[in-house]
Amino acid sequence: MDKQPNGLEHDHTRDAIARRLSGGPKPSYLRDWVYGGIDGAVTTFAIVAGVVGASLEARVVLILGLANLLADGFSMAAGNYSATKTEIDEATHIRNMEERHIRDDPDGEREEVRQIYAAKGFAGTDLDHAVDTITASRKRWVDVMLVEEHGLSTVSRDPMKGALATFAAFFICGAAPLLPFLFGLDASLMLASFATAAVFFAIGSMKSRWSPLPWWRSGLETLAIGFAAAAIAYIVGYLLRGVM
C-alpha cells in the first residue's frame, strides 16, 4: 500500500473513502502465502540438512526434496482448502441458526443485541436507536450476531484460492534449497543455506508490511525460526549417519 504525504496508508477524502468502501471488505490470502512459503522452505531445507548431515549422495537430496515439494505441498494445500471450507460451513451453520432464532424468538435476539451494545458503552436513547437500526434489517441483524456473538467474519475466503496460494508459495520457496544441488554447484549445503536464509528473510520482511514489527526484525524472526528447524534436522541426520 502506498503511503500518503501525511504518512497514512490511504486517503481520507470523502470520495476516496467512498471508492475504498464501495466494494466491501476484501478477503486476504497473505497468511496462505506466508504459511506455505515458510513451511516449504523449512521442510525442504530440513531434508537437505538432514541428508547432508547423514553424508548421503546429492541425488538423494533431489529425490527427497522434489517428493517433499509435490507431496507435502499438495498435502498442505488440501489441508488449507479443508480448513477454509470448514470455516465457511461453520459460518453458514451459525447464520442459519441466527436466522431461525430471529424468526422464532425475535424479542430474545433483540435483547442479545441490546446487551452486546450496552457492553460497548451505549446507553439510553443511543442504545435504543442502535438496537432499532440493527434489527430493522434481517441481514444486518444476522451479520452483527455473527461477528459480535460468535466472533466470526462476514467475509468469506475462497478455499481454492487459499489452497493455490499455499501450494505456489510452498513450491517456489521450497525449491530454493534444492537449486545448488540441481545445478551441481560446489559447497552445495553452504549455497543452499544462503538461498534458504534469503527466502526466510524475504518472507519475514514481506509480512512486516502488515505487522507492527520493522522489516528487519520480522525478517530476522522468520530466519531464526526456519534455521532452528533446519539445525534440528541436520543434527539428527549427523547422529544417524552410520545407520544407513
Backbone hydrogen bonds in HBPLUS format (Angstrom, degrees):
<---DONOR---> <-ACCEPTOR-->    atom                        ^
c    i                          cat <-CA-CA->   ^        H-A-AA   ^      H-
h    n   atom  resd res      DA  || num        DHA   H-A  angle D-A-AA Bond
n    s   type  num  typ     dist DA aas  dist angle  dist       angle   num
A0004-GLN N   A0008-LEU O   2.76 MM   4  5.36 162.2  1.79 163.8 169.7     1
A0007-GLY N   A0004-GLN O   2.79 MM   3  5.18 162.6  1.82 121.5 124.9     2
A0017-ILE N   A0013-THR O   2.93 MM   4  6.10 161.7  1.97 157.6 162.2     3
A0018-ALA N   A0014-ARG O   3.03 MM   4  6.24 158.2  2.08 145.6 151.9     4
A0019-ARG N   A0015-ASP O   2.95 MM   4  6.23 158.4  2.00 150.9 156.2     5
A0020-ARG N   A0016-ALA O   2.97 MM   4  6.13 161.1  2.00 147.4 152.8     6
A0021-LEU N   A0017-ILE O   2.95 MM   4  6.08 153.1  2.03 151.5 157.9     7
A0022-SER N   A0018-ALA O   3.00 MM   4  5.78 122.3  2.34 138.5 151.0     8
A0024-GLY N   A0021-LEU O   3.13 MM   3  5.27 155.6  2.19 106.4 114.0     9
A0033-TRP N   A0029-TYR O   3.23 MM   4  6.58 154.3  2.30 146.9 153.2    10
A0034-VAL N   A0030-LEU O   2.89 MM   4  6.17 171.5  1.90 163.0 164.8    11
A0035-TYR N   A0031-ARG O   2.82 MM   4  5.74 162.3  1.85 142.7 148.7    12
A0036-GLY N   A0032-ASP O   2.98 MM   4  5.99 163.9  2.01 140.6 145.6    13
A0037-GLY N   A0033-TRP O   2.78 MM   4  5.84 161.5  1.82 151.3 157.5    14
A0038-ILE N   A0034-VAL O   2.94 MM   4  5.99 172.5  1.95 153.0 155.1    15
A0039-ASP N   A0035-TYR O   3.12 MM   4  6.14 165.6  2.14 145.0 149.6    16
A0040-GLY N   A0036-GLY O   2.85 MM   4  5.84 154.6  1.91 144.0 151.8    17
A0041-ALA N   A0037-GLY O   3.03 MM   4  6.17 167.2  2.05 149.3 152.4    18
A0042-VAL N   A0038-ILE O   2.85 MM   4  5.95 162.9  1.88 152.3 158.0    19
A0043-THR N   A0039-ASP O   2.90 MM   4  5.87 170.5  1.91 149.5 152.1    20
A0044-THR N   A0040-GLY O   3.10 MM   4  5.99 160.3  2.14 142.0 148.2    21
A0045-PHE N   A0041-ALA O   3.01 MM   4  5.90 159.4  2.05 140.3 147.0    22
A0046-ALA N   A0042-VAL O   2.82 MM   4  5.88 147.0  1.93 145.0 155.5    23
A0047-ILE N   A0043-THR O   3.01 MM   4  6.25 147.1  2.12 139.6 147.2    24
A0048-VAL N   A0044-THR O   2.97 MM   4  6.31 160.5  2.00 148.1 153.5    25
A0049-ALA N   A0045-PHE O   2.75 MM   4  5.94 169.2  1.76 155.0 157.6    26
A0050-GLY N   A0046-ALA O   2.86 MM   4  5.92 157.0  1.91 142.1 149.2    27
A0051-VAL N   A0047-ILE O   2.86 MM   4  5.99 163.5  1.89 153.6 157.5    28
A0052-VAL N   A0048-VAL O   2.94 MM   4  6.06 168.7  1.95 153.7 157.3    29
A0053-GLY N   A0049-ALA O   2.80 MM   4  5.79 152.6  1.87 141.1 150.1    30
A0054-ALA N   A0050-GLY O   3.02 MM   4  6.18 133.9  2.24 134.3 145.6    31
A0054-ALA N   A0051-VAL O   3.13 MM   3  5.07 128.1  2.41  92.2 105.8    32
A0056-LEU N   A0051-VAL O   3.14 MM   5  5.61 172.3  2.15 151.7 153.0    33
A0055-SER N   A0052-VAL O   2.91 MM   3  4.89 158.4  1.96 105.0 110.9    34
A0060-VAL N   A0057-GLU O   3.05 MM   3  5.46 137.1  2.24 105.0 116.3    35
A0061-VAL N   A0058-ALA O   2.94 MM   3  5.10 119.7  2.31  98.8 114.1    36
A0062-LEU N   A0058-ALA O   3.12 MM   4  6.59 155.0  2.18 151.1 157.2    37
A0063-ILE N   A0059-ARG O   2.92 MM   4  6.13 162.5  1.95 147.9 152.5    38
A0064-LEU N   A0060-VAL O   2.93 MM   4  5.98 172.6  1.93 152.4 154.6    39
A0065-GLY N   A0061-VAL O   2.75 MM   4  5.67 152.8  1.83 144.2 153.7    40
A0066-LEU N   A0062-LEU O   2.86 MM   4  5.84 165.3  1.89 145.3 149.4    41
A0067-ALA N   A0063-ILE O   3.01 MM   4  6.12 159.6  2.05 145.4 151.8    42
A0068-ASN N   A0064-LEU O   2.91 MM   4  6.06 149.7  2.00 141.7 150.1    43
A0069-LEU N   A0065-GLY O   2.90 MM   4  6.21 156.2  1.96 148.6 154.9    44
A0070-LEU N   A0066-LEU O   3.09 MM   4  6.33 163.9  2.12 153.4 156.0    45
A0071-ALA N   A0067-ALA O   2.82 MM   4  5.75 157.5  1.87 150.8 156.2    46
A0072-ASP N   A0068-ASN O   2.94 MM   4  5.08 131.3  2.18 121.4 136.0    47
A0074-PHE N   A0070-LEU O   2.99 MM   4  5.94 155.4  2.06 134.5 141.4    48
A0075-SER N   A0071-ALA O   2.89 MM   4  6.08 156.1  1.95 144.8 152.4    49
A0076-MET N   A0072-ASP O   2.86 MM   4  6.06 160.0  1.90 148.9 153.2    50
A0077-ALA N   A0073-GLY O   2.99 MM   4  6.18 158.6  2.03 145.3 151.6    51
A0078-ALA N   A0074-PHE O   2.79 MM   4  6.01 160.7  1.83 152.7 158.1    52
A0079-GLY N   A0075-SER O   2.85 MM   4  6.05 156.5  1.91 146.6 153.6    53
A0080-ASN N   A0076-MET O   2.83 MM   4  6.03 155.8  1.89 147.6 154.4    54
A0081-TYR N   A0077-ALA O   2.86 MM   4  6.09 156.7  1.91 147.1 153.8    55
A0082-SER N   A0078-ALA O   2.95 MM   4  6.18 163.7  1.98 149.7 153.6    56
A0083-ALA N   A0079-GLY O   2.90 MM   4  6.07 158.9  1.95 147.3 153.5    57
A0084-THR N   A0080-ASN O   2.90 MM   4  6.03 165.0  1.92 151.9 155.8    58
A0085-LYS N   A0081-TYR O   2.87 MM   4  6.02 157.7  1.92 148.3 155.3    59
A0086-THR N   A0082-SER O   2.89 MM   4  6.04 146.6  2.00 141.5 150.7    60
A0087-GLU N   A0083-ALA O   3.04 MM   4  6.38 150.0  2.13 143.3 150.9    61
A0088-ILE N   A0084-THR O   3.06 MM   4  6.41 155.6  2.13 147.5 153.6    62
A0089-ASP N   A0085-LYS O   2.89 MM   4  6.14 160.5  1.93 149.1 154.7    63
A0090-GLU N   A0086-THR O   2.82 MM   4  6.01 156.1  1.88 149.5 156.1    64
A0091-ALA N   A0087-GLU O   2.96 MM   4  6.21 161.6  2.00 147.8 152.5    65
A0092-THR N   A0088-ILE O   2.88 MM   4  6.13 156.7  1.94 150.3 157.1    66
A0093-HIS N   A0089-ASP O   2.90 MM   4  6.10 157.6  1.95 147.4 153.4    67
A0094-ILE N   A0090-GLU O   2.91 MM   4  6.17 164.3  1.93 154.8 158.6    68
A0095-ARG N   A0091-ALA O   2.85 MM   4  5.97 156.5  1.90 145.9 153.0    69
A0096-ASN N   A0092-THR O   2.96 MM   4  6.16 161.9  1.99 149.4 153.6    70
A0097-MET N   A0093-HIS O   2.96 MM   4  6.19 152.3  2.04 144.6 152.8    71
A0098-GLU N   A0094-ILE O   2.87 MM   4  6.12 160.7  1.91 152.9 157.3    72
A0099-GLU N   A0095-ARG O   2.97 MM   4  6.19 158.2  2.01 149.5 155.6    73
A0100-ARG N   A0096-ASN O   3.01 MM   4  6.21 150.8  2.10 141.2 149.0    74
A0101-HIS N   A0097-MET O   2.88 MM   4  6.19 153.4  1.95 148.1 155.9    75
A0102-ILE N   A0098-GLU O   2.85 MM   4  6.05 159.4  1.89 151.6 156.8    76
A0103-ARG N   A0099-GLU O   3.05 MM   4  6.18 149.6  2.14 138.4 146.5    77
A0104-ASP N   A0100-ARG O   2.90 MM   4  6.08 159.2  1.94 150.0 155.4    78
A0105-ASP N   A0101-HIS O   2.68 MM   4  5.43 153.3  1.75 146.4 153.3    79
A0109-GLU N   A0105-ASP O   3.17 MM   4  6.47 156.5  2.22 151.7 158.7    80
A0110-ARG N   A0106-PRO O   2.86 MM   4  6.07 149.7  1.95 146.6 155.1    81
A0111-GLU N   A0107-ASP O   3.00 MM   4  6.25 150.5  2.09 143.3 151.2    82
A0112-GLU N   A0108-GLY O   3.08 MM   4  6.41 142.5  2.23 138.2 148.2    83
A0113-VAL N   A0109-GLU O   3.09 MM   4  6.45 157.5  2.14 147.0 151.7    84
A0114-ARG N   A0110-ARG O   2.89 MM   4  6.18 158.8  1.93 148.9 155.3    85
A0115-GLN N   A0111-GLU O   2.93 MM   4  6.15 162.1  1.97 149.7 153.3    86
A0116-ILE N   A0112-GLU O   2.94 MM   4  6.12 154.2  2.00 148.6 156.1    87
A0117-TYR N   A0113-VAL O   3.05 MM   4  6.27 165.3  2.07 155.5 157.8    88
A0118-ALA N   A0114-ARG O   2.85 MM   4  5.95 141.2  2.00 143.8 155.7    89
A0119-ALA N   A0115-GLN O   3.04 MM   4  6.11 150.4  2.13 138.8 145.3    90
A0122-PHE N   A0117-TYR O   3.05 MM   5  5.66 155.3  2.11 159.6 152.2    91
A0121-GLY N   A0118-ALA O   3.05 MM   3  5.23 160.6  2.09 105.9 111.8    92
A0127-LEU N   A0123-ALA O   3.27 MM   4  4.67 154.1  2.35 100.2 104.3    93
A0128-ASP N   A0124-GLY O   3.08 MM   4  6.43 160.6  2.12 149.1 154.8    94
A0129-HIS N   A0125-THR O   2.84 MM   4  5.97 161.6  1.88 148.7 153.5    95
A0130-ALA N   A0126-ASP O   2.97 MM   4  6.13 157.1  2.02 144.3 150.7    96
A0131-VAL N   A0127-LEU O   2.97 MM   4  6.19 166.3  1.99 154.9 157.9    97
A0132-ASP N   A0128-ASP O   2.93 MM   4  6.12 163.8  1.96 150.0 154.9    98
A0133-THR N   A0129-HIS O   2.89 MM   4  6.00 160.1  1.93 149.7 155.1    99
A0134-ILE N   A0130-ALA O   2.99 MM   4  6.14 166.2  2.01 151.5 155.1   100
A0135-THR N   A0131-VAL O   2.99 MM   4  6.06 168.4  2.01 152.5 156.1   101
A0136-ALA N   A0133-THR O   3.41 MM   3  5.31 153.0  2.49  95.6 103.3   102
A0141-TRP N   A0137-SER O   2.88 MM   4  5.97 156.4  1.94 149.9 157.2   103
A0142-VAL N   A0138-ARG O   2.93 MM   4  6.15 165.4  1.95 151.4 154.6   104
A0143-ASP N   A0139-LYS O   2.87 MM   4  6.06 162.9  1.90 153.2 158.4   105
A0144-VAL N   A0140-ARG O   2.99 MM   4  6.15 158.3  2.03 147.1 152.3   106
A0145-MET N   A0141-TRP O   3.10 MM   4  6.42 160.1  2.14 149.3 154.4   107
A0146-LEU N   A0142-VAL O   2.85 MM   4  6.05 152.5  1.93 150.6 159.0   108
A0147-VAL N   A0143-ASP O   3.08 MM   4  6.32 156.6  2.14 149.5 154.2   109
A0148-GLU N   A0144-VAL O   2.75 MM   4  5.72 162.5  1.78 158.7 162.0   110
A0149-GLU N   A0145-MET O   3.01 MM   4  5.04 145.3  2.13 119.1 129.9   111
A0150-HIS N   A0145-MET O   3.33 MM   5  6.77 143.5  2.47 155.7 165.9   112
A0152-LEU N   A0146-LEU O   3.04 MM   6  5.63 164.4  2.06 148.5 144.2   113
A0151-GLY N   A0147-VAL O   3.01 MM   4  4.68 130.7  2.27 114.2 122.3   114
A0162-GLY N   A0158-ASP O   3.05 MM   4  6.27 163.2  2.07 157.4 162.3   115
A0163-ALA N   A0159-PRO O   2.94 MM   4  6.11 156.0  2.00 144.7 151.4   116
A0164-LEU N   A0160-MET O   2.89 MM   4  6.08 162.3  1.92 151.7 156.1   117
A0165-ALA N   A0161-LYS O   2.93 MM   4  6.08 157.6  1.98 147.3 153.5   118
A0166-THR N   A0162-GLY O   3.02 MM   4  6.21 157.2  2.08 145.7 151.7   119
A0167-PHE N   A0163-ALA O   2.96 MM   4  6.21 165.2  1.99 152.1 155.8   120
A0168-ALA N   A0164-LEU O   2.88 MM   4  5.96 167.1  1.89 150.7 154.9   121
A0169-ALA N   A0165-ALA O   3.03 MM   4  6.07 165.4  2.05 146.0 150.4   122
A0170-PHE N   A0166-THR O   2.91 MM   4  5.99 158.7  1.95 147.2 153.9   123
A0171-PHE N   A0167-PHE O   2.88 MM   4  6.04 166.4  1.90 153.6 156.8   124
A0172-ILE N   A0168-ALA O   2.94 MM   4  6.03 172.0  1.94 153.5 156.2   125
A0173-CYS N   A0169-ALA O   2.96 MM   4  5.81 161.4  2.00 146.5 151.6   126
A0174-GLY N   A0170-PHE O   2.83 MM   4  5.48 143.5  1.96 133.1 144.9   127
A0175-ALA N   A0171-PHE O   3.02 MM   4  5.91 127.5  2.30 135.7 145.6   128
A0176-ALA N   A0173-CYS O   3.38 MM   3  5.69 148.5  2.49 103.9 111.5   129
A0178-LEU N   A0175-ALA O   3.01 MM   3  5.41 140.5  2.17 111.4 123.1   130
A0179-LEU N   A0176-ALA O   3.36 MM   3  5.58 148.3  2.47 106.4 114.1   131
A0181-PHE N   A0178-LEU O   3.10 MM   3  5.44 120.3  2.47 107.5 121.9   132
A0182-LEU N   A0178-LEU O   2.89 MM   4  6.05 149.9  1.98 154.3 164.2   133
A0183-PHE N   A0179-LEU O   3.08 MM   4  6.30 150.0  2.18 154.8 160.2   134
A0185-LEU N   A0180-PRO O   2.96 MM   5  5.26 159.0  2.00 157.8 159.4   135
A0184-GLY N   A0181-PHE O   3.27 MM   3  4.90 156.8  2.32  93.5 100.1   136
A0191-LEU N   A0187-ALA O   3.00 MM   4  6.33 163.2  2.03 157.2 162.4   137
A0192-ALA N   A0188-SER O   2.71 MM   4  5.86 156.8  1.76 151.5 158.9   138
A0193-SER N   A0189-LEU O   2.86 MM   4  6.00 146.2  1.97 140.2 149.3   139
A0194-PHE N   A0190-MET O   3.00 MM   4  6.35 157.1  2.06 148.7 154.0   140
A0195-ALA N   A0191-LEU O   2.88 MM   4  6.10 162.8  1.91 151.1 156.1   141
A0196-THR N   A0192-ALA O   2.88 MM   4  5.99 160.5  1.92 145.4 151.0   142
A0197-ALA N   A0193-SER O   2.84 MM   4  5.95 156.0  1.90 146.0 153.4   143
A0198-ALA N   A0194-PHE O   2.94 MM   4  6.15 153.9  2.01 145.6 152.2   144
A0199-VAL N   A0195-ALA O   3.08 MM   4  6.39 149.9  2.17 141.4 149.4   145
A0200-PHE N   A0196-THR O   2.85 MM   4  6.15 168.3  1.86 158.3 160.5   146
A0201-PHE N   A0197-ALA O   2.89 MM   4  6.04 169.3  1.91 151.8 155.1   147
A0202-ALA N   A0198-ALA O   2.87 MM   4  5.93 153.3  1.94 141.4 149.4   148
A0203-ILE N   A0199-VAL O   2.92 MM   4  6.12 162.7  1.95 156.1 159.7   149
A0204-GLY N   A0200-PHE O   2.99 MM   4  6.23 169.1  2.00 154.1 157.2   150
A0205-SER N   A0201-PHE O   2.84 MM   4  5.98 157.3  1.89 146.8 153.6   151
A0206-MET N   A0202-ALA O   2.88 MM   4  5.99 153.6  1.95 145.0 152.4   152
A0207-LYS N   A0203-ILE O   2.99 MM   4  6.26 164.9  2.02 155.5 158.4   153
A0208-SER N   A0205-SER O   3.26 MM   3  5.22 142.0  2.41  94.4 105.2   154
A0209-ARG N   A0206-MET O   3.20 MM   3  5.99 165.8  2.22 118.8 122.7   155
A0210-TRP N   A0207-LYS O   3.11 MM   3  5.69 158.7  2.16 112.6 118.6   156
A0211-SER N   A0208-SER O   3.17 MM   3  4.81 165.7  2.19 105.7 104.2   157
A0218-SER N   A0214-PRO O   3.00 MM   4  6.24 166.8  2.02 163.8 167.7   158
A0219-GLY N   A0215-TRP O   2.92 MM   4  6.02 154.5  1.99 143.6 151.2   159
A0220-LEU N   A0216-TRP O   2.95 MM   4  6.11 158.7  2.00 141.6 147.1   160
A0221-GLU N   A0217-ARG O   2.89 MM   4  6.04 152.0  1.97 145.3 153.4   161
A0222-THR N   A0218-SER O   3.09 MM   4  6.29 164.3  2.12 148.8 151.7   162
A0223-LEU N   A0219-GLY O   2.93 MM   4  6.09 154.6  2.00 144.9 153.0   163
A0224-ALA N   A0220-LEU O   2.87 MM   4  6.04 155.2  1.93 147.3 152.7   164
A0225-ILE N   A0221-GLU O   3.12 MM   4  6.38 158.6  2.17 147.7 152.9   165
A0226-GLY N   A0222-THR O   3.03 MM   4  6.21 166.7  2.05 152.2 155.6   166
A0227-PHE N   A0223-LEU O   3.05 MM   4  6.22 167.2  2.07 151.8 155.1   167
A0228-ALA N   A0224-ALA O   3.05 MM   4  6.07 135.6  2.25 139.2 150.0   168
A0229-ALA N   A0225-ILE O   3.40 MM   4  6.71 158.2  2.45 147.0 150.5   169
A0230-ALA N   A0226-GLY O   3.11 MM   4  6.42 157.6  2.16 144.6 151.4   170
A0231-ALA N   A0227-PHE O   2.86 MM   4  5.83 155.8  1.92 138.3 144.4   171
A0232-ILE N   A0228-ALA O   3.17 MM   4  6.39 156.2  2.23 143.5 149.0   172
A0233-ALA N   A0229-ALA O   3.16 MM   4  6.46 161.5  2.19 148.4 152.9   173
A0234-TYR N   A0230-ALA O   2.92 MM   4  6.20 158.0  1.97 151.8 158.0   174
A0235-ILE N   A0231-ALA O   2.95 MM   4  6.14 164.0  1.98 152.2 156.1   175
A0236-VAL N   A0232-ILE O   2.97 MM   4  6.20 163.5  2.00 152.7 157.2   176
A0237-GLY N   A0233-ALA O   2.92 MM   4  6.09 163.9  1.95 148.8 153.7   177
A0238-TYR N   A0234-TYR O   2.83 MM   4  6.03 155.2  1.89 149.3 156.5   178
A0239-LEU N   A0235-ILE O   2.91 MM   4  6.11 160.1  1.95 150.8 155.8   179
A0240-LEU N   A0236-VAL O   3.06 MM   4  6.20 141.6  2.21 144.8 154.9   180
A0241-ARG N   A0238-TYR O   3.34 MM   3  5.13 168.2  2.35 102.6 104.7   181
A0243-VAL N   A0240-LEU O   2.99 MM   3  5.47 163.8  2.02 118.3 123.6   182
